[in-house]
Amino acid sequence: LEEAQNMMMTLSNKSAGEKVAAFLVMLAKRQGRIEQASEGEVDVPLPMSRLDIADYLGLTIETVSRRLTVLKSEGIIELPDRRSAHICHMGELKQLAGALA
């Protein structure tokens, strides 16, 4: 129930950047990877395409791609391939995600 409430809040009250950051944090939590690196680095498989992520977050594919590029250019994440993300700074990503983190 808490996860559903957090997702409703994510979709209704956050900016596009916050939504994408919250999505990555949520994936890390669901996959049990967040405990491994609460502030540091963690690898997260992306089980969805950019289009599916956009649909899930209520954004366009262009917006999701732009926000991922911004996170990458800021050094918060790396995108080694289309199906994975390397979170370089989990603490910063959590801050960007806002209340969901």
PEMOKA-V27253 format. One record per residue. N is the residue number from 0. RES is the residue in three letters. PHI is phi in whole degrees, 0 to 359 (NA if undefined). PSI is psi as a letter, one per 30 degrees, with the letter a starting at -180 (none if undefined). Layout:
n;res;phi;psi
N;RES;PHI;PSI
N;RES;PHI;PSI
//
This chain:
n;res;phi;psi
0;LEU;NA;e
1;GLU;299;e
2;GLU;296;e
3;ALA;295;e
4;GLN;296;e
5;ASN;298;e
6;MET;293;e
7;MET;299;e
8;MET;295;e
9;THR;300;e
10;LEU;286;f
11;SER;259;e
12;ASN;244;g
13;LYS;244;l
14;SER;286;l
15;ALA;299;e
16;GLY;297;e
17;GLU;294;e
18;LYS;296;e
19;VAL;293;e
20;ALA;298;e
21;ALA;296;e
22;PHE;298;e
23;LEU;295;e
24;VAL;296;e
25;MET;299;e
26;LEU;299;e
27;ALA;298;e
28;LYS;295;e
29;ARG;298;e
30;GLN;270;g
31;GLY;69;g
32;ARG;265;f
33;ILE;288;f
34;GLU;290;f
35;GLN;292;e
36;ALA;210;i
37;SER;296;f
38;GLU;236;f
39;GLY;263;b
40;GLU;260;k
41;VAL;203;k
42;ASP;265;k
43;VAL;230;j
44;PRO;293;k
45;LEU;258;j
46;PRO;282;f
47;MET;234;l
48;SER;285;l
49;ARG;301;e
50;LEU;296;e
51;ASP;295;e
52;ILE;297;e
53;ALA;301;e
54;ASP;299;e
55;TYR;298;e
56;LEU;268;f
57;GLY;74;h
58;LEU;237;l
59;THR;269;l
60;ILE;298;e
61;GLU;297;e
62;THR;294;e
63;VAL;299;e
64;SER;298;e
65;ARG;297;e
66;ARG;293;e
67;LEU;295;e
68;THR;296;e
69;VAL;296;e
70;LEU;300;e
71;LYS;293;e
72;SER;294;f
73;GLU;277;f
74;GLY;79;g
75;ILE;280;e
76;ILE;227;l
77;GLU;235;l
78;LEU;239;i
79;PRO;296;e
80;ASP;202;a
81;ARG;289;f
82;ARG;248;g
83;SER;206;l
84;ALA;225;k
85;HIS;251;j
86;ILE;274;j
87;CYS;275;e
88;HIS;222;i
89;MET;300;e
90;GLY;301;e
91;GLU;293;e
92;LEU;296;e
93;LYS;298;e
94;GLN;298;e
95;LEU;295;e
96;ALA;289;f
97;GLY;77;b
98;ALA;296;f
99;LEU;294;e
100;ALA;289;none
//
